[in-house]
Amino acid sequence: MVPTTTEPQRLSTSIQILLLMSVLTLAPSIILMTTCFTRIIIVMSLLRQALGAAQLPPNQILVGLSLFMTFLVMGPTWSRINTEAIQPYSNNQISQQEAFDKGVGIMREFMIKQIVAAHNEDDVYLFHAYGKTNATMPKTWEEVSTMTLVPAFVLSELKVAFLMGFRIYLPFLIIDMVISSVLISIGMQLLPPVLVSLPFKLLLFVLVDGWHLVCATLLASFG
């Protein structure tokens, strides 16, 4: 049987569908690793721990708020990807590879901007130099591969998130220490300090409009 000319096209289409399904499967991880979601969800989680309310707000609320804030921050970047990569590809103006390269390039710009703003360029060198002998610091960002840039970006986001979490923790830690000292001084060591300090923490958080302050600080941290 002589193969028809449509068989290679069918095979190519099948491979493209397989690759697309693989990308869709990994999409949640890609969103976590290449966007601002990591920083936001960690700060929100540390805030909840600092308040001492183990289950309030619920995980669904924190994740939902973090996702919508991620959409807000990443909106301009994703809009550029749509304008410069997806739409031209849909109109057959550029090839699939060109669209992919443009999209990745725009995401790289966002990650590079955050790494530079946080002064965490050493994280890039850490992954760039792995497995290489006599490795030197790349002179331009074009020399840094995406496989190197993504973990460096995640590490940078973790550092920034933990630093912000530390600053959030401090006032609540002071309240815990004061409450513990007062309880010990009046001989009420058996009364859990957390039970007494939680209302004062909530009062402080409400008085300073804590949710607005935390969200505004997070949004401002992305420039």
C-alpha positions in Angstrom: 0.0 0.0 0.0 1.4 3.4 -1.1 1.3 6.0 1.8 -0.8 9.0 0.9 0.5 12.6 1.4 -2.0 13.1 4.2 -0.4 10.5 6.5 2.6 12.7 7.5 0.2 15.6 8.1 -2.0 13.4 10.3 1.1 12.3 12.2 2.2 15.9 12.7 -1.2 16.9 13.9 -1.3 14.0 16.3 2.1 15.0 17.7 0.9 18.6 18.1 -2.2 17.4 20.0 -0.1 15.3 22.2 2.2 18.2 23.0 -0.8 20.4 23.6 -2.2 17.9 26.1 1.1 17.7 27.9 1.3 21.5 28.2 -2.3 21.7 29.5 -1.4 19.0 32.1 1.6 21.0 33.3 -0.2 24.4 33.0 -0.8 24.7 36.8 2.9 24.1 37.5 3.9 26.5 34.8 1.6 29.2 36.3 3.1 28.6 39.7 6.7 28.7 38.5 6.6 31.7 36.1 4.2 34.2 37.6 3.8 36.2 40.8 1.5 33.6 42.4 4.3 32.1 44.5 5.1 35.4 46.3 1.5 36.3 46.9 0.3 32.9 48.3 3.3 32.6 50.6 2.8 36.1 52.0 -0.9 35.4 52.5 -0.2 32.1 54.2 2.4 33.7 56.6 -0.1 36.4 57.4 -2.6 33.9 58.4 0.0 32.1 60.6 1.0 35.4 62.2 -2.6 36.2 63.1 -2.8 32.8 64.8 -6.0 31.9 63.0 -5.1 28.5 61.7 -8.1 28.1 59.3 -9.2 31.7 58.8 -9.4 32.8 56.1 -9.9 29.3 54.5 -7.5 28.0 52.0 -10.0 28.5 49.2 -10.3 32.2 50.0 -6.5 32.7 50.1 -5.9 30.8 46.9 -8.8 32.6 45.1 -7.5 36.0 46.2 -4.0 35.1 45.2 -5.1 34.0 41.8 -7.1 37.1 41.1 -4.2 39.3 42.3 -1.9 37.2 40.0 -4.3 37.9 37.1 -4.1 41.6 37.9 -0.3 41.7 38.1 0.2 39.4 35.1 -2.5 41.1 33.0 -0.2 43.4 31.0 2.3 40.6 30.3 -0.4 38.2 29.2 -1.9 40.9 27.1 1.4 41.4 25.3 1.6 37.7 24.7 -1.8 37.7 23.2 -1.1 40.7 21.0 2.4 39.8 19.9 2.3 36.0 19.8 -1.2 34.4 19.9 -3.1 36.8 17.6 -0.4 36.8 14.8 -0.2 33.0 15.0 -4.0 32.7 14.8 -3.9 35.0 11.7 -1.2 32.9 10.1 1.2 35.8 10.2 3.9 33.9 12.1 4.8 30.3 12.6 4.1 28.2 15.7 7.8 28.3 16.7 7.9 32.1 16.3 4.8 32.5 18.4 6.3 30.2 21.1 9.6 32.1 21.1 7.8 35.5 21.4 5.6 34.3 24.2 8.5 32.8 26.2 10.5 36.0 25.5 7.8 38.2 27.1 7.6 35.9 30.1 11.4 36.0 30.4 11.2 39.8 30.5 8.8 39.7 33.5 11.0 37.2 35.4 14.2 39.1 34.7 12.5 42.3 35.9 11.6 40.8 39.2 15.0 39.2 39.7 16.8 42.5 39.1 14.4 44.5 41.3 15.1 42.1 44.2 18.8 42.1 43.5 18.9 38.3 43.3 21.1 38.0 40.3 23.3 35.5 42.2 20.5 33.0 42.0 20.9 33.1 38.2 24.6 32.3 38.5 23.9 29.5 40.9 21.9 27.6 38.4 23.9 28.8 35.4 27.1 27.5 36.8 25.7 24.1 37.9 27.5 21.2 36.1 29.9 23.5 34.4 33.6 23.9 35.0 35.2 27.4 35.0 31.7 28.9 34.5 31.6 32.7 34.3 28.7 35.0 35.1 26.7 35.6 31.9 27.2 39.1 30.5 23.7 39.4 29.0 20.4 37.9 29.8 20.3 36.4 26.4 23.0 34.0 27.5 20.8 32.7 30.3 18.6 29.8 29.2 15.0 29.6 30.3 15.7 26.4 32.1 18.1 28.4 34.3 16.0 31.5 34.6 12.8 29.8 35.9 14.3 28.2 39.0 16.3 31.3 39.7 13.1 33.3 39.5 11.3 30.9 41.9 14.2 31.2 44.3 14.1 35.0 44.1 10.3 35.0 44.7 10.8 32.7 47.8 13.3 35.1 49.2 11.2 38.2 48.7 8.1 36.4 50.1 9.8 35.3 53.2 11.3 38.7 53.8 7.8 40.3 53.5 6.4 37.6 55.8 9.1 38.4 58.4 8.0 42.0 58.4 4.4 41.1 58.8 5.2 38.7 61.6 7.0 41.3 63.8 4.1 43.3 65.2 2.1 40.2 65.9 5.1 38.6 67.6 5.4 41.6 69.9 1.8 41.3 70.9 2.3 37.6 71.7 5.4 38.4 73.8 3.5 41.2 75.7 0.5 39.0 76.4 2.7 36.1 77.6 4.6 38.4 79.9 1.3 39.8 81.4 -0.1 36.4 81.9 3.0 35.2 83.7 3.2 38.3 85.8 -0.4 37.8 87.1 0.1 34.1 87.6 -2.1 32.8 84.8 0.5 30.6 83.1 -2.1 27.9 82.4 -4.2 30.2 80.2 -3.0 29.8 76.5 -1.5 33.1 75.4 -2.8 32.6 71.8 -6.4 32.6 73.2 -5.9 36.0 74.7 -3.6 37.6 72.0 -5.9 36.7 69.0 -8.5 39.4 69.7 -5.8 42.0 70.1 -4.2 40.9 66.9 -7.5 41.1 65.0 -8.1 44.5 66.5 -4.7 45.8 65.4 -5.2 44.3 62.0 -8.6 45.9 61.5 -7.5 49.3 62.8 -4.6 49.6 60.4 -6.7 48.2 57.5 -4.4 45.2 57.3 -5.9 43.5 54.2 -5.7 46.7 52.2 -2.1 47.4 53.4 -0.9 43.8 52.7 -2.5 43.7 49.2 -1.2 47.2 48.3 2.3 46.3 49.4 2.2 43.1 47.4 1.0 44.8 44.3 3.6 47.6 44.7 6.4 45.1 45.1 6.0 44.0 41.5 6.5 47.5 40.2 
